[in-house]
Amino acid sequence: MKRLFALLVFIPLLACAEEELPFEVTAVKSFSRPWAMVFLPDGRLLITEQAGRLLLVSPDDGTTIAVDGVPEVDFGGQGGLGDIALHPDFAHNHVVYLSYAESGSGNTRGAAVARAELDLSAKPALANVEVIWRQVPKVSGRGHYGHRLLFSADGYLFVSSGDRQKFTPAQDMAANLGKILRLNDDGSVPSDNPYVDQGGVTAQIWSLGHRNPLGLAFDAQGRLWNHEMGPRGGDELNLVVRGQNYGYPVVSNGDHYSGEDIPDHETRPEFAEPATWWTPVISPSGFMIYRGDLFPEWRGDGFISGLSSQSLVRIAFNGDSASEAERFAMNARMRAVVEGPDGAIWMLEDGGRGRLLKLTPAN
């Protein structure tokens, strides 16, 4: 019944995608498998490419300069260079954070997070690179790294860690896979984390029972939201609460790819249910909550870039609840979405020639 209900809900929304878009789309530059981007205080962009390149980009004309000193990445499958975030005091300390896949022993891999100082002189480069976090344990395969990075207003670093397509680590408190982690800016563990007394990687855990969390964003009230890809159906948007268990792989509103059923969230009330979910899936990738003035009617709304859905999905929030409000057809797999300094919405397409797009209000 859950599959039929989802189809009935989302077919009208998909139909809306054929309507005229309320924004103009300007293509600036193409990149090779871009994954994430962040604006610098001077208005330029840092863009990551999965093969291991970090690029300094002018959003005006697409002028691009490679940044030296990027750590060696394990590129393949869903792995490679991932997210990038600025330290909250970047204007003074020039510290940036990168997430990426790294190789281990015995054909294993895992995500890592490094911090470094960004030198923006004539030849941009990273200096004093230091790995401050790693997925434990490293496992085989090249999927579900997660490794999204986000700073809170009070200066803590949140890291999303995928289950690496291994299912059970999401419930294993001795592993930091399938979790959202909360760290100090140097990678140490805050003294008020929910499981700090247990030590080890368990002390890093903020929430658990996640599958492949690829989006993190704080709303204006300081609530943390995440989205993650479901299995066969059941993509989720969650309100992330300290110490909460979101149930994967014990429960999901999707099924295994084999067709084997996974019990729905409602069957196990001890696990947190998603605020909203999608079947058919949207394949959520990037996520931001809009705060700008260029689209005043959307202030406070969430925006999710969709891969298989080739869309930009607008989310309406109402306190602790959320729902899809609108879906815009982008006609390409969309990898990332951020807000620019002037309130424009910027997106990255996925793939070997993924374009950097600027969205501004339609005339």
C-alpha positions in Angstrom: 0.0 0.0 0.0 2.8 2.4 0.7 4.1 2.2 -2.9 0.6 3.0 -4.4 0.1 5.9 -2.0 3.5 7.4 -2.9 2.7 7.2 -6.6 -0.6 8.9 -6.2 1.0 11.7 -4.2 3.9 12.5 -6.5 2.5 12.1 -10.1 0.8 15.6 -9.9 4.1 17.2 -8.6 6.0 15.7 -11.5 3.4 17.0 -13.9 4.1 20.5 -12.6 7.7 20.1 -13.8 6.5 20.8 -17.4 5.4 24.3 -16.5 7.6 27.4 -17.2 10.4 27.7 -14.6 10.2 30.7 -12.3 13.9 31.4 -12.8 16.4 31.9 -15.5 19.3 29.5 -15.8 22.7 30.7 -16.9 25.5 28.2 -17.6 28.9 29.5 -16.5 31.4 26.6 -17.0 31.7 22.9 -17.4 33.7 20.6 -15.0 34.7 16.9 -14.9 32.5 15.1 -12.4 32.1 18.0 -10.0 30.8 17.1 -6.5 30.6 20.2 -4.2 31.2 23.9 -4.1 31.4 26.7 -1.6 31.7 30.5 -1.9 34.7 32.3 -0.5 34.3 35.7 1.2 35.7 37.4 -1.9 32.9 36.0 -4.1 34.9 33.3 -5.8 34.0 29.6 -5.7 35.9 26.5 -4.6 34.7 23.5 -6.6 35.7 19.9 -6.1 36.0 17.3 -8.8 35.8 13.6 -7.8 39.1 12.7 -9.6 40.9 14.8 -7.0 41.0 18.4 -8.3 40.1 21.4 -6.2 39.4 24.5 -8.4 39.2 28.2 -7.6 36.6 29.6 -10.0 35.4 33.1 -10.8 31.6 32.9 -11.0 31.5 35.9 -13.4 33.4 34.3 -16.3 34.3 30.8 -15.3 38.1 31.5 -15.0 39.5 28.5 -13.2 42.8 27.9 -11.3 43.7 24.5 -9.8 44.6 24.5 -6.1 47.7 22.5 -5.3 48.2 20.2 -2.3 45.0 18.2 -2.4 45.4 14.8 -0.5 45.6 11.7 -2.7 42.1 10.3 -3.2 40.7 6.9 -4.1 38.7 7.7 -7.2 36.1 5.3 -8.5 32.5 4.4 -8.1 31.0 7.0 -5.7 34.4 7.7 -4.3 36.9 10.5 -4.8 37.2 14.1 -3.7 33.9 15.1 -2.0 32.7 18.0 0.1 34.4 21.3 1.0 33.6 23.6 3.9 35.1 26.8 5.3 36.0 27.2 8.9 33.6 29.6 10.6 36.6 32.0 11.1 37.9 31.5 7.6 38.3 35.2 7.0 41.1 35.2 9.6 42.6 31.7 9.7 42.0 30.6 6.0 41.2 27.1 7.1 39.2 24.8 4.8 37.9 21.2 5.2 37.8 18.5 2.5 36.2 15.1 2.6 37.4 12.3 0.3 37.7 8.6 -0.2 41.1 7.1 0.8 42.4 3.6 0.3 43.3 1.2 3.1 44.9 -2.2 3.4 43.6 -5.3 1.7 41.5 -3.5 -1.0 39.5 -1.5 1.6 38.5 2.1 1.5 36.8 4.7 3.7 36.0 8.4 3.8 38.4 10.9 5.5 38.2 14.5 6.4 41.3 16.8 6.2 41.7 20.4 7.3 44.3 22.7 5.7 45.2 26.3 5.3 44.3 27.8 1.9 46.9 30.1 0.4 45.3 32.3 -2.2 48.4 33.9 -3.5 49.5 33.8 -7.1 49.5 30.0 -7.2 46.7 28.8 -4.8 47.6 25.8 -2.6 46.7 23.9 0.5 49.3 24.0 3.3 49.6 22.1 6.6 47.1 19.4 5.5 46.0 17.3 8.5 43.6 14.4 8.5 41.2 14.9 11.5 38.6 12.1 10.9 38.3 8.8 9.2 35.5 6.2 8.7 36.0 3.2 11.0 36.2 0.5 9.8 37.5 0.7 6.2 35.6 -1.8 4.1 35.5 -3.1 0.5 33.5 -1.4 -2.2 33.2 2.2 -3.5 29.7 3.2 -2.5 27.9 5.2 0.2 30.6 7.4 1.6 28.3 10.2 2.5 31.0 12.5 3.8 29.0 15.8 3.8 30.5 18.6 5.9 28.6 21.3 7.8 29.5 23.8 10.6 26.9 24.8 13.2 26.5 28.3 14.4 28.3 27.4 17.6 31.3 26.1 15.7 30.9 22.3 15.7 31.7 20.3 12.6 29.0 17.8 11.6 30.1 15.0 9.2 27.6 12.6 7.6 29.0 9.0 7.2 27.3 6.5 4.9 26.8 2.9 5.7 29.1 1.9 2.8 26.5 -0.4 1.4 27.1 -2.8 4.3 23.8 -2.3 6.1 24.5 -3.4 9.7 27.2 -0.9 10.6 24.5 1.8 10.7 23.3 0.1 14.0 26.8 -0.8 15.2 27.9 1.6 18.0 31.5 0.4 17.5 31.6 1.8 14.0 31.0 5.3 12.7 29.4 4.2 9.4 25.8 5.0 8.9 26.0 7.9 11.4 26.0 11.6 11.6 29.0 12.7 13.7 29.7 15.9 15.7 33.3 17.1 16.2 35.2 20.0 17.3 36.9 22.0 14.6 40.2 20.0 15.2 38.5 16.6 15.0 38.4 16.0 18.7 35.1 15.0 20.4 32.9 17.6 22.2 32.4 16.8 25.8 28.6 17.0 25.5 28.1 14.5 22.7 25.4 11.9 23.6 27.7 8.9 23.7 30.9 10.6 24.8 31.3 8.4 27.9 31.7 5.3 25.7 34.9 6.6 24.1 36.4 5.7 20.8 34.5 6.4 17.6 31.3 5.9 19.5 31.9 9.2 21.2 31.7 10.9 17.8 28.1 9.8 17.2 25.4 12.4 17.1 22.7 10.2 15.5 22.6 6.8 13.9 20.6 4.4 11.6 21.4 6.4 8.4 21.9 4.9 5.0 23.7 7.3 2.6 23.3 10.8 4.1 24.3 13.3 1.3 22.6 16.5 2.6 23.0 18.5 5.8 21.5 21.9 6.5 20.5 24.0 9.5 17.3 26.0 9.4 17.0 29.5 10.9 15.9 28.1 14.2 19.1 26.0 14.4 17.4 22.7 13.7 19.5 20.2 11.8 18.0 18.4 8.8 19.5 15.7 6.6 18.4 13.8 3.5 19.6 10.4 2.5 19.1 8.0 -0.3 16.8 5.1 0.5 17.3 1.6 -1.0 14.6 0.7 -3.6 12.4 3.6 -2.7 12.2 5.5 0.5 14.5 8.5 0.1 14.2 10.4 3.4 14.3 13.9 4.8 14.9 13.8 8.6 14.9 16.2 11.4 18.2 15.2 13.1 17.9 15.0 16.9 20.7 14.4 19.3 21.1 10.7 20.1 18.2 9.6 17.9 18.2 6.4 15.9 16.6 6.6 12.4 16.3 2.8 12.0 18.2 1.7 8.9 18.6 -1.1 8.0 16.0 -2.4 10.5 13.3 -0.2 9.0 12.9 1.8 5.8 10.0 3.0 3.6 11.8 1.4 0.7 12.8 -2.3 0.0 16.0 -4.1 -0.7 17.1 -4.0 -4.4 16.5 -7.8 -4.5 12.8 -7.0 -3.8 13.0 -8.3 -0.2 10.8 -6.3 2.0 12.1 -4.0 4.7 9.6 -3.2 7.5 8.2 0.3 7.4 9.1 2.9 10.0 5.6 2.8 11.5 6.2 -0.9 12.5 9.0 0.1 14.9 8.0 3.2 16.9 11.3 3.2 18.8 13.0 4.5 15.6 12.5 8.1 14.3 10.3 8.4 11.2 11.4 10.7 8.4 9.7 14.1 8.1 8.9 13.2 4.5 10.0 10.5 2.1 9.9 9.7 -1.6 8.8 6.7 -3.7 9.6 6.9 -6.6 12.9 8.2 -5.4 14.4 11.6 -6.2 18.0 10.5 -5.5 18.9 13.5 -3.3 22.4 14.9 -3.6 23.0 18.4 -2.4 20.9 20.4 0.1 20.6 24.0 1.3 18.0 26.1 3.2 17.5 29.5 1.5 18.1 32.7 3.4 18.5 35.3 0.7 16.6 38.2 -0.7 16.6 37.4 -4.5 13.8 34.9 -4.1 11.9 36.4 -1.0 9.0 34.0 -1.4 11.3 31.1 -0.8 13.1 32.4 2.2 13.3 29.6 4.8 12.5 26.9 2.3 14.8 23.9 1.6 16.2 23.0 -1.8 17.4 19.5 -2.8 19.3 18.7 -6.0 18.1 15.5 -7.5 20.1 13.0 -9.5 17.8 10.3 -11.0 14.9 12.8 -10.8 16.9 15.4 -12.7 15.3 18.1 -10.6 15.5 20.8 -8.0 13.0 20.0 -5.2 11.7 22.8 -3.0 10.9 21.8 0.6 8.4 23.7 2.8 9.0 23.5 6.6 6.4 23.9 9.3 8.2 23.6 12.6 9.4 20.0 13.0 7.5 18.9 9.9 8.4 19.2 6.2 7.0 18.3 2.8 7.7 18.7 -0.9 6.2 22.0 -2.1 7.4 22.1 -5.7 9.6 20.3 -8.2 11.5 22.0 -11.1 12.7 19.9 -14.1 16.4 20.6 -14.7 16.7 18.0 -17.5 20.1 16.7 -16.1 21.3 14.9 -13.1 21.9 17.6 -10.5 24.8 17.1 -8.0 24.9 20.2 -5.8 22.9 23.3 -4.8 24.1 26.3 -2.8 23.1 29.9 -2.2 25.3 32.6 -3.6 26.3 35.9 -1.9 23.7 37.9 -3.7 20.9 35.3 -3.1 21.1 33.6 -6.5 20.8 29.8 -6.4 23.8 27.9 -7.9 23.8 24.3 -9.0 26.3 21.8 -10.3 25.3 19.1 -12.9 26.6 15.6 -12.4 28.9 13.8 -14.8 31.9 14.3 -17.1 30.7 17.7 -18.4 28.7 18.9 -15.4 27.9 22.6 -15.8 27.9 25.3 -13.1 24.5 26.9 -13.3 23.3 30.2 -11.9 19.5 30.6 -11.2 18.0 34.1 -11.0 14.4 35.3 -11.0 12.7 35.1 -14.3 11.7 38.5 -15.8 
